[in-house]
Structure formats: C-alpha cells, structure tokens
C-alpha cells in the first residue's frame, strides 16, 4: 500500500465479502470495512488476457461455450 501511495494511487480494492450481496452482518465485510473510510463500485477487467490459459481452464472444467464470464466459473453460485 505504501508503494501505491508513492505512485499517487488514491484507491485500493481489498475486495468484498463472500457471495453476491454484501451483508453488514458478515464478518468478512466488517473486517474489510475496518480498513476503509469509503465504499466505491469496482469494475474488474472483463477481458481475456491469456487465451491459452483461459482455454486450458475451460477444458479442465469441461466447459462448452456459454454466456457466462469467465466460462470456467459457470455454475459456481447456483
């Protein structure tokens, strides 16, 4: 974090709590909230940077093309 401060980076994403919805009663949510004085929406990179590795992960999970991204995580929250 000191490096980011030196680079004049103003925000650092420590992630969120487990699952799709944040609950203020969740222990991980409370822990991470203790490190922050603000909440912001975070958009992660939504593209494939290493096609070979991506395809390898899909093959390991035996995933066929679908509309879910990333494909190899399809069904994880069902």
C-alpha positions as CSV (number, residue, x, y, z in Angstrom):
1,X,0.0,0.0,0.0
2,X,2.9,2.3,0.6
3,X,4.1,1.8,-3.0
4,X,0.6,2.7,-4.3
5,X,0.7,5.8,-2.1
6,X,4.0,6.8,-3.6
7,X,2.6,6.2,-7.1
8,X,-0.3,8.6,-6.2
9,X,-2.9,5.8,-6.4
10,X,-5.8,7.1,-4.4
11,X,-7.9,3.9,-4.1
12,X,-7.1,0.3,-3.4
13,X,-9.6,-2.6,-3.8
14,X,-9.5,-5.1,-0.9
15,X,-12.4,-7.0,-2.4
16,X,-15.8,-7.6,-0.9
17,X,-17.4,-10.2,1.3
18,X,-18.3,-13.7,0.2
19,X,-21.2,-14.1,-2.3
20,X,-23.2,-11.8,-4.5
21,X,-24.6,-9.5,-1.8
22,X,-22.8,-7.6,0.9
23,X,-24.3,-8.0,4.3
24,X,-23.2,-5.7,7.1
25,X,-23.6,-8.7,9.5
26,X,-21.0,-10.7,7.6
27,X,-17.7,-11.0,9.4
28,X,-15.5,-10.6,6.3
29,X,-17.5,-7.5,5.3
30,X,-17.0,-6.0,8.8
31,X,-13.3,-6.8,8.8
32,X,-12.6,-5.2,5.4
33,X,-14.8,-2.2,6.3
34,X,-12.4,-1.6,9.1
35,X,-9.7,-0.8,6.6
36,X,-11.7,1.7,4.7
37,X,-13.3,5.1,5.1
38,X,-15.3,4.8,1.8
39,X,-17.1,2.4,-0.5
40,X,-16.9,2.5,-4.2
41,X,-18.1,0.4,-7.1
42,X,-15.3,-1.6,-8.6
43,X,-15.1,-2.8,-12.2
44,X,-12.7,-5.6,-12.8
45,X,-11.1,-6.3,-16.1
46,X,-13.7,-8.2,-18.2
47,X,-11.4,-9.5,-20.9
48,X,-9.2,-12.5,-21.5
49,X,-5.5,-11.5,-21.3
50,X,-4.1,-15.0,-21.7
51,X,-6.2,-17.0,-24.2
52,X,-4.1,-20.2,-23.8
53,X,-4.5,-20.3,-20.0
54,X,-8.2,-19.4,-20.3
55,X,-8.9,-22.2,-22.7
56,X,-6.9,-24.6,-20.5
57,X,-9.1,-23.7,-17.5
58,X,-12.3,-24.2,-19.6
59,X,-11.0,-27.6,-20.7
60,X,-10.2,-28.7,-17.2
61,X,-13.8,-27.9,-16.1
62,X,-15.2,-29.4,-19.3
63,X,-17.0,-26.2,-20.1
64,X,-18.6,-25.6,-23.5
65,X,-19.2,-22.1,-24.8
66,X,-21.9,-20.2,-22.8
67,X,-22.8,-16.6,-22.0
68,X,-21.2,-16.7,-18.5
69,X,-17.9,-14.9,-18.0
70,X,-15.5,-16.3,-17.1
71,X,-16.8,-19.5,-18.6
72,X,-14.8,-21.8,-16.3
73,X,-16.7,-20.4,-13.3
74,X,-20.1,-21.2,-14.8
75,X,-22.5,-22.7,-12.2
76,X,-20.3,-21.7,-9.2
77,X,-23.1,-19.7,-7.5
78,X,-26.0,-22.0,-8.5
